[in-house]
Amino acid sequence: MKTPVAAIVALACLLSVSDCAAESVPPPWSPVHVSGRQAEVWGRRYGFAAGILPVSIRTQGKELLASPPKLLCRVDGQAVKWDAATVTAASPTHATIAAEARAPRLLIQAEARVEYDGLLWVSLSLRPEQAVTVEQLDLDLPLRREVATLYTQQNVSTRNLDNWRSQRNAPERLYWAGALPAAGWRGEFTPQLWLGNGDVGLGWLCESPASWSVGDQDTVIEAVPDGDAVRLRVHFVTQPLSLAAPRTISFGLMPTPVRPPPTDRTLGRIASTGGIKVEQFRQTYLTPRADGKTGLDEVAAQGVKTLVLWNFWSDQWGFPNVFNPENQAFVREFVAAAHQRGLRVLPYTTPMTMLPDTLPDYEALRQRFHVHPKHSIERFGHRSYALELTDDAIAWYVGQMRDFLGKFDVDGFYVDTIQVPDPFNAGPRIRYDLLQRRKLYQRIYGLLHAEARKDGLVYMHCSDPPLLMAAPYADLHLTGEMQIALWAYRRLARTQHPFLEALPLIQFMAWDGNRVIGNLETWCWKDLSQDKYTVGADVDKAVYGRGQLLSDSEMVCLSRLFRWPVFAPTQQPGNKSTVALSRLQAEQWKLEDEFGIRDAQWFGCDQSATVLSITPATAFASLYLKPGKEALTHVANLGGEGAKVVIRFLPPSALVDKPLIVRRHVEGDKLEAGTGAVSVRLGGGSSTIVWVTGR
């Protein structure tokens, strides 16, 4: 009897984590649809004509391009001309477009691959027929001015591998997000640059400048206003490039948002267990106290829905599997107790260091994989190493996750490090494995949403701006130690207040994952007041205090304005700061449930001016607005001094001319309600939530 084809495919997927997950389109995306020279994916559409670049890029119904982009190439003094683009392959997961250009003694064969998640990856193969000199090769991509008001660039060093982590705090690297300056932005090679506004945008991505030929390393990428456009210019060749053999230059484009956001905002109701050893975890969260309650009872009572089993739950730090019988017994006990209280459990893992030296077959694995020469982390006398993300390494790592899910009833994984991966070399030939990092997260997402689990969860954390082509594979994205850069930012500003002077609010809009990517976002908070952060001697100050320059109340301001729950990765019952934050969030979650945010429209702090006005200038508001006469308004005073904050509702809000009743509020003094308006006294750097109803 013949084995059904479906059974063969299923068996292959069980035996090996290979390309099975990549051959189907996972939710929430839809298959690639090709019509003529157009390729359409969820929320976005590319249109092609002559050449390999799209002449139209639409996202959420909005055109991003001000005019067709160009690849400007000159060979022996002559400009090359492109043939018409042709769709050469189409499937539910991707479409391939090809085009050619000719110049004397040079053929350029180009291929563009449109993936189901919207990634457009372009490869230019320069194939000399005999020795030839390329004098210029530039990308000139004009975006509409109104869709390129913000920018975020990857704030990593491409020149100093030894000091890679501290370099992101160097003064010249702090101004990496916010409003695009009037004179534009210019910089050295960066693996990722995003330009957009609060609703849409476009990311440019590249793994390496190794095939480029440039003179001035500091201005190889530009985003420069030009009339009604902002021109993204990438200079691949600025000094003569002599070619005697083929050379390939590749880059990617990613229109945003990349995915529809999850509708269940309770996914962001997250807390973390904190512990160093199994017994500490058990004592803190599982052992009843004098009142008969456990730490898990306390967390559940706060309204938390998901628990991260933080860092030291395993005998292999950050590794997605456990071998010690004591740790195995603890995981089963903890997960069962959490599920009894309606809590999901996600164990902490990190592919930042994939290979612990405590694994039973460590030596054989070290020979099998390419171990990073510098990037490793030591915990309790043992060290974990970063690996080059080969297909073999990815399959092995995800296979460990699969094995763990088969043995323990956890609900998914918390995955650390979703930013651009650390390079294995430095200098002009630096390389960031963006495509392989993306493949790793695609495999993890497929494992939790299609294979080992159908309704599993992937929460991902990053310390730098998230990688646009990988971050969409998280159900929730946790903004992490970017706050360290913010603290240094404030230190450089040489001021503590007013808040906006040191930390312009627009900077936060430029990395708001809710809108830039489309997944839920939380703010990963750390009380590091006793810690120190050493940076290199090339920085003005040898040591930055990593103290809590962003106060708890200011964190809550941002949390409320951007709908970012505050997640404390070292949260423990009894810790003063986390207890205070947990109380505030518990009140907020309860208020949101009573109000019914599922039935309301959200207006962010940069959108709320369409439905309300607010004074003074240091005050901001975001709100949920129901079609009837109700609003749940998040108000913050980001100035350095206390102020009376006045909110007036505007047409078309149904509250504009109605006497208002305050049904509930949290914090703030001297709350007063009138016709179409409400006022509250707020201290500097503080906030409140006010639920108002029109009579």
C-alpha positions in Angstrom: 0.0 0.0 0.0 1.3 3.4 -0.9 2.0 6.0 1.8 -0.1 9.2 1.2 1.9 12.2 0.2 0.6 14.2 3.1 1.8 11.6 5.5 5.3 11.7 3.9 5.4 15.4 4.3 4.3 15.3 7.9 6.9 12.6 8.7 9.6 14.7 7.1 8.7 17.6 9.2 8.8 15.5 12.3 12.2 14.1 11.5 13.9 17.4 10.6 13.3 21.0 11.1 14.0 22.0 7.5 11.9 24.1 5.1 8.6 22.5 5.9 7.4 25.6 7.8 8.6 27.9 5.0 6.4 26.1 2.4 3.1 27.2 3.9 1.9 30.7 4.9 1.4 31.0 8.6 -1.3 33.1 10.2 -1.9 36.0 10.2 -0.5 36.5 6.7 -2.1 35.6 3.4 -0.6 33.9 0.3 1.2 36.0 -2.3 -1.1 37.0 -5.1 0.4 37.9 -8.5 -1.5 39.7 -11.2 0.5 40.9 -14.2 3.5 42.7 -12.8 2.0 43.2 -9.4 2.7 41.2 -6.3 0.3 41.6 -3.4 0.7 40.3 0.2 -1.2 41.2 3.4 -1.7 45.0 3.5 0.9 45.7 0.8 1.4 45.7 -2.9 4.4 46.0 -5.2 4.1 47.1 -8.8 6.9 46.5 -11.4 7.6 47.9 -14.8 11.1 48.5 -16.3 14.0 47.4 -14.2 14.1 45.3 -11.0 12.8 48.0 -8.6 9.1 48.4 -7.9 7.6 51.6 -9.4 4.9 51.5 -6.8 4.9 50.4 -3.1 1.6 50.6 -1.4 0.9 49.8 2.3 -2.5 50.0 4.0 -3.8 51.6 0.8 -1.2 54.4 0.8 1.4 54.9 -1.8 4.9 55.3 -0.3 6.8 56.4 -3.4 6.9 60.0 -4.7 8.2 58.8 -8.0 9.8 55.6 -9.4 13.1 54.7 -7.8 16.2 54.2 -9.8 19.4 52.1 -9.8 21.9 54.6 -11.3 24.8 52.7 -12.8 27.6 54.0 -15.1 30.1 51.8 -16.8 32.9 53.3 -18.8 31.1 56.6 -18.8 27.8 55.2 -20.1 24.5 54.7 -18.2 23.0 51.3 -18.2 19.4 50.7 -19.4 17.1 48.2 -17.9 14.8 45.7 -19.7 11.2 45.2 -18.5 10.7 43.2 -15.4 9.2 39.6 -15.7 7.5 37.5 -13.1 9.5 34.2 -13.4 7.9 32.2 -10.5 4.9 32.4 -8.2 3.7 30.4 -5.2 1.7 31.0 -2.1 4.9 31.8 -0.2 6.8 34.0 -2.7 7.0 35.5 -6.1 10.2 36.0 -8.1 10.8 38.9 -10.6 13.7 39.1 -12.9 15.2 41.9 -15.1 18.5 42.6 -16.9 20.6 45.6 -17.9 23.4 45.8 -20.3 26.5 48.0 -20.6 29.6 47.6 -22.7 31.3 44.4 -21.5 28.9 44.1 -18.5 25.6 42.2 -17.9 23.6 42.9 -14.8 21.2 40.1 -13.9 18.8 41.1 -11.2 16.3 39.1 -9.2 13.7 40.3 -6.7 11.9 37.9 -4.4 8.7 39.0 -2.7 7.9 37.0 0.4 4.5 36.4 2.0 5.4 38.7 4.9 6.2 41.6 2.5 10.0 41.3 2.4 11.4 42.3 -1.0 14.9 40.9 -1.4 16.9 42.3 -4.4 20.1 40.6 -5.7 22.2 42.3 -8.4 24.6 40.0 -10.1 27.3 42.1 -12.0 28.8 39.7 -14.6 31.7 41.2 -16.7 32.2 39.7 -20.1 35.7 41.0 -19.9 37.6 43.3 -17.5 35.4 46.4 -16.9 35.2 49.4 -14.6 32.0 50.3 -12.8 32.1 54.0 -11.9 28.8 54.4 -10.2 26.1 52.3 -8.7 23.5 54.1 -6.5 20.0 53.4 -5.2 17.8 56.5 -5.4 14.4 55.8 -3.8 12.1 58.9 -3.3 9.5 58.5 -0.6 6.6 60.9 -0.2 7.5 63.6 2.3 4.5 62.9 4.5 5.3 59.2 5.0 9.0 59.8 5.9 8.8 62.1 9.0 10.5 59.6 11.4 13.5 57.5 11.2 15.2 54.6 13.1 18.6 53.3 12.2 20.4 50.3 13.7 22.6 51.8 16.4 25.4 49.3 16.2 29.0 49.8 15.4 30.3 48.3 12.1 34.0 49.0 12.9 34.7 48.0 16.5 33.9 44.4 17.2 35.7 44.2 20.5 33.5 46.9 22.0 30.3 46.0 20.2 27.8 46.3 23.1 29.1 49.5 24.5 29.3 51.2 21.2 25.6 51.6 21.0 25.9 54.0 23.9 28.7 56.1 22.4 27.5 59.8 22.1 27.6 59.9 18.3 25.3 56.9 18.2 22.6 58.0 20.6 20.6 60.0 18.1 19.4 57.0 16.2 15.6 57.5 16.3 13.1 60.3 16.2 12.0 63.0 13.8 14.0 63.1 10.6 16.2 66.2 10.8 15.5 69.1 8.4 18.9 68.5 6.8 18.2 64.7 6.6 20.3 61.9 8.0 23.6 60.6 6.7 25.7 57.8 8.0 28.0 54.9 7.6 26.8 51.4 6.6 23.9 50.3 8.8 22.2 46.9 8.3 18.8 48.6 8.8 17.2 52.0 8.2 13.5 52.7 8.6 11.7 55.8 7.4 8.0 56.3 8.1 5.4 58.1 10.1 3.0 56.9 12.8 1.1 54.7 10.4 3.2 53.5 7.5 6.9 53.3 6.5 9.6 51.5 4.6 12.6 49.6 5.9 15.9 49.2 4.0 18.0 46.2 5.0 21.4 44.9 4.0 23.7 42.2 5.3 27.0 43.5 4.2 28.9 46.2 2.3 31.7 43.7 1.4 30.8 44.0 -2.4 30.6 47.8 -2.4 33.4 50.2 -3.4 33.1 53.4 -1.5 35.5 56.2 -0.5 33.7 58.2 2.3 32.5 55.5 4.7 30.6 58.1 6.7 28.0 59.0 4.1 27.2 55.8 2.2 23.6 56.0 3.2 21.4 59.1 3.1 17.8 60.1 3.8 17.6 63.7 2.5 14.5 65.9 2.1 14.0 67.1 -1.5 10.9 69.1 -2.1 7.9 66.9 -1.7 10.0 63.8 -1.3 12.6 62.3 1.1 15.2 60.6 -1.0 16.8 57.4 0.3 20.2 57.1 -1.4 22.5 54.2 -1.0 25.9 54.5 -2.6 27.2 51.1 -3.5 29.9 52.3 -5.8 31.5 55.8 -5.4 35.1 55.0 -6.4 36.0 53.0 -9.5 35.3 49.2 -9.2 37.3 47.1 -11.5 35.5 43.8 -12.3 37.1 40.8 -13.8 34.8 38.2 -12.1 31.1 38.2 -11.1 30.1 40.2 -8.0 26.7 40.3 -6.2 25.2 43.2 -4.3 22.0 42.5 -2.3 19.6 44.5 -0.2 16.0 44.3 1.0 12.9 46.5 1.3 10.2 46.0 3.9 7.0 48.2 3.9 5.4 48.6 7.3 3.3 47.6 9.1 4.3 44.0 8.5 1.3 42.2 10.0 -2.1 42.8 11.5 -1.8 43.2 15.3 -3.2 40.5 17.6 -6.7 41.4 18.7 -6.2 40.0 22.2 -4.4 42.8 24.1 -4.3 40.6 27.2 -1.3 39.0 25.7 0.6 42.0 27.0 -0.5 41.3 30.6 2.8 39.7 31.4 5.0 39.3 34.4 8.3 37.6 35.1 9.4 35.2 37.8 12.8 36.0 39.3 15.1 33.5 40.8 18.6 32.1 40.8 18.1 28.5 41.8 15.2 26.1 41.7 14.6 26.3 45.4 14.4 30.1 45.2 11.8 29.9 42.5 9.8 27.3 44.5 10.0 29.3 47.7 8.9 32.5 46.0 6.1 31.3 43.8 4.9 27.8 44.9 5.3 27.7 48.7 2.2 29.0 50.7 2.8 31.9 53.0 1.2 32.6 56.4 -2.0 33.7 54.7 -2.1 30.5 52.6 -1.4 32.4 49.4 1.6 31.8 47.0 3.5 34.1 44.8 1.6 32.7 41.8 -1.7 33.6 43.6 -0.5 37.1 44.0 0.5 37.4 40.3 -2.8 36.0 39.1 -4.8 38.4 41.4 -3.0 41.3 39.6 -4.6 40.3 36.3 -1.4 38.8 34.8 -2.1 36.3 32.0 1.4 35.2 31.0 4.4 34.4 33.1 8.0 34.3 31.9 10.0 31.6 33.6 13.1 33.9 33.8 16.7 33.0 33.1 17.8 30.4 35.7 14.9 27.9 35.4 17.1 25.5 33.5 20.4 23.8 34.2 21.6 25.2 30.8 21.3 29.0 31.0 19.1 30.4 28.2 18.9 27.0 26.5 15.5 25.7 25.3 15.8 22.4 26.9 16.6 20.9 30.4 18.3 17.7 31.3 18.8 17.8 35.1 16.1 15.6 36.8 15.7 18.2 39.5 15.1 21.0 37.0 12.7 18.8 35.0 10.6 18.1 38.1 10.5 21.8 38.9 9.3 22.8 35.4 6.5 20.3 35.5 5.5 21.4 39.0 5.6 25.1 38.2 3.7 24.8 34.9 1.0 22.7 36.5 0.6 25.2 39.4 0.5 28.2 37.0 -2.1 26.5 34.7 -4.3 25.9 37.7 -4.4 29.6 38.2 -5.1 30.4 34.5 -1.5 31.6 33.9 0.4 30.8 30.7 4.1 29.9 31.1 6.9 30.9 28.7 10.4 29.8 29.6 13.3 32.2 28.8 15.6 31.2 26.0 18.2 33.1 24.0 19.7 32.2 20.6 22.2 35.0 21.4 24.2 32.3 23.0 23.0 29.0 21.6 25.6 26.6 22.8 26.2 26.1 26.5 29.4 24.3 27.5 27.4 22.2 30.0 25.6 20.2 27.3 26.4 16.5 27.4 27.6 16.5 23.8 29.2 20.0 23.9 32.6 19.0 22.4 31.1 17.3 19.4 28.7 20.2 18.8 31.5 22.7 19.1 33.3 20.8 16.3 30.0 20.6 14.3 29.2 24.3 14.4 31.0 27.6 13.9 31.4 29.1 17.3 31.6 32.9 17.5 35.2 33.9 18.6 34.1 36.7 21.0 30.4 36.7 21.8 29.6 34.5 24.8 28.1 34.9 28.3 29.3 33.4 31.5 26.9 32.2 34.2 27.9 30.4 37.4 31.3 29.4 36.0 29.9 28.0 32.8 29.9 29.7 29.4 27.4 29.8 26.5 28.5 30.7 23.0 27.0 32.3 20.0 26.9 30.3 16.8 26.9 31.2 13.1 23.3 30.7 12.0 23.8 28.0 9.4 20.8 25.9 8.4 22.3 23.0 10.4 22.6 25.2 13.6 19.0 26.5 13.1 17.6 23.0 12.6 19.4 21.7 15.7 18.4 24.6 17.9 14.7 24.5 16.9 14.9 20.7 17.3 15.8 21.3 21.0 12.7 23.5 21.3 10.6 20.8 19.7 11.9 18.2 22.1 11.2 20.4 25.1 7.6 21.1 24.0 7.1 17.4 23.7 8.1 16.8 27.3 6.6 19.8 29.1 3.2 21.5 28.8 4.5 25.1 28.4 2.6 27.6 26.3 5.5 28.8 24.1 8.9 30.5 24.5 10.2 33.9 25.5 13.1 34.5 23.0 15.8 37.0 23.9 17.5 39.0 21.1 15.5 39.9 18.1 17.7 42.7 16.9 20.3 42.6 14.1 22.6 39.7 14.9 26.1 40.3 16.1 28.7 40.2 13.3 31.4 37.6 13.0 33.9 40.2 11.6 34.4 43.9 11.5 35.5 46.5 9.0 34.5 46.9 5.3 33.8 43.2 5.0 31.5 43.1 8.0 28.5 40.8 7.7 25.2 40.6 9.6 23.3 37.3 8.9 19.9 39.0 8.6 18.3 36.3 6.4 19.4 33.5 8.6 18.2 35.3 11.7 14.9 35.7 10.0 14.8 32.0 9.1 15.5 31.1 12.7 12.5 33.1 13.9 10.3 31.8 11.1 11.1 28.3 12.3 10.3 29.1 15.9 7.0 30.8 14.9 6.0 27.9 12.8 6.8 25.5 15.6 4.5 27.3 18.0 1.7 28.1 15.5 1.6 25.2 13.1 3.7 22.2 14.2 4.2 21.3 17.9 1.5 23.8 18.9 -1.4 25.4 17.0 -2.0 28.2 19.5 1.4 28.7 21.1 3.0 32.0 21.8 6.3 33.6 20.9 7.4 36.6 22.9 10.6 38.2 21.8 12.9 40.7 23.4 15.5 43.0 21.9 18.1 45.5 23.3 18.4 47.5 20.1 15.8 48.4 17.4 14.1 45.2 16.4 15.0 43.6 13.0 12.0 44.4 10.8 12.3 41.1 8.8 12.3 39.0 12.0 10.3 40.9 14.6 6.9 40.1 12.9 7.4 36.5 14.0 6.7 37.5 17.6 3.2 37.6 19.0 4.5 40.2 21.4 7.7 42.3 21.2 9.4 43.5 24.4 11.4 46.7 24.0 14.4 46.1 26.2 17.7 47.7 27.1 17.1 50.5 24.6 16.3 52.3 27.8 20.0 52.2 28.6 20.7 54.3 25.6 17.9 56.6 26.7 19.5 57.0 30.1 22.8 57.9 28.4 20.9 60.2 26.1 19.6 62.1 29.1 23.0 62.2 30.7 24.4 63.8 27.6 21.6 66.3 27.6 23.0 67.3 31.1 19.5 67.8 32.4 16.9 65.8 34.4 13.9 68.0 33.5 11.9 69.0 31.6 11.3 65.5 30.4 10.7 66.3 26.8 13.9 68.3 26.5 15.9 65.2 27.3 13.7 62.6 25.7 11.6 64.0 22.8 8.3 62.0 22.7 8.6 61.6 19.0 11.6 59.4 19.6 9.4 56.8 21.1 7.0 57.0 18.2 9.9 56.0 15.9 10.2 52.5 17.4 6.6 51.8 18.6 6.3 48.2 17.5 2.5 48.4 17.7 2.5 50.6 14.6 5.9 50.1 12.9 5.7 46.3 12.9 2.1 45.4 13.8 2.7 43.2 16.9 1.9 44.0 20.5 4.6 45.7 22.5 5.6 46.0 26.1 8.3 48.0 27.8 11.0 45.9 29.4 11.9 47.8 32.6 15.0 47.2 34.8 15.9 48.8 38.0 19.7 49.2 37.4 20.4 51.9 39.9 23.3 50.0 41.4 24.8 48.8 38.2 27.5 50.4 36.1 27.9 50.2 32.4 31.5 50.4 31.2 32.2 51.8 27.7 35.4 52.2 25.8 38.1 54.8 26.2 37.0 56.4 23.0 33.9 57.7 24.7 34.0 61.0 26.7 32.9 59.3 30.0 34.6 56.1 30.9 31.6 54.9 32.8 27.9 55.7 32.5 25.9 55.1 35.6 23.1 52.9 34.5 20.9 54.3 37.3 17.2 54.7 37.0 17.3 58.2 35.4 13.9 57.3 33.9 11.7 57.3 37.0 8.9 54.8 37.7 6.3 57.5 37.2 7.8 58.6 33.8 7.9 54.9 32.7 4.2 54.7 33.6 3.6 57.9 31.5 5.1 56.3 28.4 3.3 53.0 29.2 -0.1 54.7 29.2 0.5 57.0 26.2 1.7 54.1 24.0 -0.3 51.2 25.5 2.9 49.5 26.5 2.5 47.3 29.6 5.6 47.6 31.8 7.4 44.3 32.1 9.9 43.8 34.9 12.2 40.9 34.0 13.4 40.5 37.6 9.9 40.9 39.1 9.5 39.3 42.5 6.6 39.6 45.0 7.8 42.1 47.7 10.1 44.2 45.5 9.0 47.8 46.2 9.3 49.1 42.6 7.7 46.1 40.9 4.9 45.9 43.5 4.1 49.6 42.8 4.1 49.1 39.1 2.1 45.9 39.4 -0.5 47.7 41.4 -0.9 50.5 38.9 -1.1 48.1 36.0 -3.6 45.9 37.8 -5.8 49.0 38.3 -5.4 49.9 34.6 -6.2 46.4 33.3 -9.3 46.3 35.5 -10.5 49.7 34.3 -9.9 48.7 30.6 -11.9 45.5 31.1 -14.8 47.4 32.7 -14.7 50.1 30.0 -14.6 47.5 27.2 -11.6 48.5 25.1 -12.4 45.8 22.5 -15.4 47.9 21.4 -13.5 51.2 21.3 -11.2 53.0 18.8 -7.6 53.8 19.9 -6.1 57.3 19.2 -2.4 57.5 20.0 -0.9 60.7 21.5 0.0 61.8 17.9 -3.5 61.1 16.7 -5.7 62.4 19.5 -5.7 66.0 18.3 -8.4 64.9 15.8 -10.8 64.4 18.8 -9.5 66.5 21.6 -7.3 69.5 22.6 -5.1 69.5 25.6 -3.2 72.1 27.6 -0.5 73.0 28.7 2.1 72.2 25.9 3.8 69.6 28.1 0.7 67.5 28.4 -0.3 64.7 26.1 -3.2 62.4 25.8 -4.1 59.1 24.2 -7.6 57.5 24.4 -10.0 54.8 23.7 -13.2 56.3 22.3 -16.5 54.5 21.9 -19.0 55.4 19.2 -21.4 56.6 21.9 -20.5 59.0 24.7 -17.6 57.4 26.5 -13.9 57.8 26.5 -11.1 56.2 28.5 -8.4 58.9 28.3 -4.7 58.3 29.2 -3.2 61.7 30.2 0.4 62.6 31.0 2.2 65.7 32.1 5.8 65.3 30.8 7.0 68.7 32.1 9.3 69.3 35.0 6.7 70.9 37.2 3.1 70.2 38.2 0.3 71.7 36.1 -3.5 71.8 35.7 -4.1 69.7 32.6 -7.3 70.6 30.7 -8.8 68.3 28.0 -11.6 69.6 25.7 -13.3 67.2 23.3 -13.7 68.2 19.7 -16.1 67.3 16.9 -16.8 64.7 15.7 -16.6 63.3 19.2 -20.1 62.8 20.8 -18.7 64.3 24.0 -18.0 67.7 22.5 -21.1 69.5 23.9 -22.2 67.1 26.7 -21.9 67.6 30.4 -19.3 65.0 31.4 -19.4 62.6 34.3 -16.2 61.0 35.6 -17.0 57.4 36.2 -13.5 56.3 37.3 -10.0 57.6 37.4 -6.6 56.6 38.8 -4.2 59.1 40.4 -4.2 62.9 39.9 -5.7 65.6 42.1 -8.6 68.2 41.8 -10.4 66.4 39.1 -13.2 68.6 37.6 -15.7 67.8 34.8 -17.7 70.3 32.8 -19.4 70.5 29.4 -17.2 68.8 26.9 -14.1 69.2 29.1 -12.3 67.7 32.1 -9.3 68.9 34.1 -6.9 67.3 36.5 -3.9 68.4 38.5 -0.8 66.3 37.6 2.7 66.5 39.0 5.7 66.7 36.6 6.4 63.4 34.9 3.1 61.8 36.1 -0.1 60.5 34.5 -3.6 59.4 35.1 -6.4 57.5 33.4 -9.9 59.1 33.3 -13.1 57.4 32.2 -15.7 60.0 31.2 -19.3 59.6 30.0 -21.5 62.3 28.5 -24.9 62.8 30.1 
